[in-house]
Amino acid sequence: MLSVALIGFSGFVALCLAMEKHFSDLLGRKPGPGQLRNLRIAGWLLLALSLLLAVHLRGWDHGLLEWLAVLMAGVTLWVFGLPYLPKVLLGLAALSLVLGPLLALLGG
């Protein structure tokens, strides 16, 4: 489930960055043309991928429940950590974007 949590966390970060205010605040620049749309698409695709992986690993009943639990934990970390450690969380998001799929491939 760690891979599911990491991929889901990356998806929520992408959706957060898809908002112009958050993009500008966190990255210190205005988004280019199409960047917000691409971030929204990537965020939803990552969340869908994490759901598919959770269901594949644990079945619909446990997979869906565990998927919701790890997503809530990741969002809680993001929401409460963002005001205090924004650069650390961006680094964690980048790391989770790499480690999540890697763990999924190694574990399955």
C-alpha positions, 0 to 999 in steps of 0.5 A, spaced: 500 500 500 505 504 500 506 505 492 498 506 492 499 512 498 505 515 494 502 515 487 496 518 490 500 523 494 503 525 487 496 526 484 493 530 490 500 535 489 499 535 481 491 537 483 494 542 488 499 545 483 493 546 478 490 552 481 494 558 479 495 561 486 498 555 489 502 554 483 505 561 483 506 561 491 509 554 491 514 555 484 515 562 484 512 564 477 506 564 473 504 557 469 505 557 462 499 556 457 496 549 458 500 547 464 494 548 469 490 543 464 496 538 464 497 538 471 489 537 472 490 531 467 496 528 471 493 529 478 486 525 476 490 520 472 495 519 478 489 518 483 486 513 478 492 509 477 493 509 485 485 506 485 487 501 480 493 499 484 489 498 490 484 494 487 489 490 484 493 488 490 487 488 495 480 487 491 474 492 491 472 491 498 479 492 502 482 496 496 477 501 496 477 502 503 485 502 504 485 507 498 481 512 501 485 511 508 492 512 505 489 518 500 486 522 507 493 521 510 496 524 504 492 530 504 492 531 511 500 531 511 499 536 505 494 541 508 497 541 515 505 541 512 504 546 506 504 552 510 510 550 514 514 546 509 512 547 502 519 546 499 520 539 503 513 537 501 514 539 494 521 534 494 517 529 497 512 529 492 517 529 487 520 523 490 513 519 491 512 520 484 518 516 482 518 511 488 511 510 488 511 506 481 518 503 482 515 500 488 509 498 485 513 494 479 518 491 484 512 489 489 507 486 483 
